[in-house]
Amino acid sequence: MEKIYRVQVQHSTGREPKDITKLKENYLMAKKKSSRKNREVLVVASKVKGYIKTKKMNTSADSIAALSNKIYCMIDEAATRSKANGRKTVKAQDV
């Protein structure tokens, strides 16, 4: 169940309360990220960096972890599709 946040923040000019939707989104994103920190990286960083280098681009420090998290999501979705089809094996068609 999602928590309801009741916070009233005023602008420095004393006008109407600031919308807290952004604060709530940031809190939920931080909570999601903290739970993902325990995951193992699924990509070979040197290979990813090498491929990005061939595109004449640079790799940021957090791009490898973000790519790995994206792969976790893809695997989770493929496993869900496989289960929905009554299989215990994830196939290429599930990805």
N, C-alpha and C positions, 0 to 999 in steps of 0.2 A: 504494500500500500504506500502510495506516495505521500510524503509529508507536505503539509501546507505551511508556507512561510508567510508570516505576518510581520513585516518589517516596514517601518516608515522612515525613509531617508529624505531629507530636504536638500535641495540645491543650496549652494552657498549664497544665492540671492534671496533665499527664503520663499521661493515659489513652490509650486505643487510637488508632491512626493515623487521621487524617482522610481521608475519601473524596475522591479526587482527580478524580472524574468531572466535577465542576463546574469545576475548573481546566482540564481538558482541553477541555470544551465552550467555555469562555471563550476559550481559545487558538485553537481552530478558528474560532470566530465572528469574532475579531479578524483572523485571516488572511483570511477571506472578505471582510470589510469593506474591508480594505486593498487587495484586488484590484479591488474595485468603485469605488474612489475615482476611477479614471481614466475612468469612464464619463460620457458627456454626459447632462445632465438632459433628460428627454423631456417634461416637463410645463411649462406656463406658470405660474410661481409666483404671479403676481398673480391669475390666474383661479382657481387652487385656493384661495388665501387669501380671495378674494372669495366663493366658494361656501361655504367654511367659516364665514365671517362671517355669511352669511344663515341659518345654523343656530344663530346666537348662540353661537359657540364661537371659541376662539383657536387659532392655528397655532403649533406649536413650531418651533424652528430646524431640526431634523433631519427634520421630517415630509415636506418636499418631496423630499429625497433618498431617503427610505424609499419614498415613493409611486413615484418614478421607478424604483427597484430592483424594485419589485413589477411594474411594467409591463414591464421587461426580462424578468422571469421568465415573464410571460404571453405575450410575443412568442416567447420561446424554445420554450415548450410548443406554441404554435400552429404554429410552423415545423416542429417535430418531427412533429406530426400531419399536416401537409401533405405532408411527405416520405414518411411512412408510407402515405399514400394515393396516392403516385406523382405528386404535383404539385409544381411549383416556385412556385406562387402561393398565398399565404396568404389564405384566404377567411374570411368572418364565421363560418362553421360550425366553423372550427378554433379560434376563440377561445371 
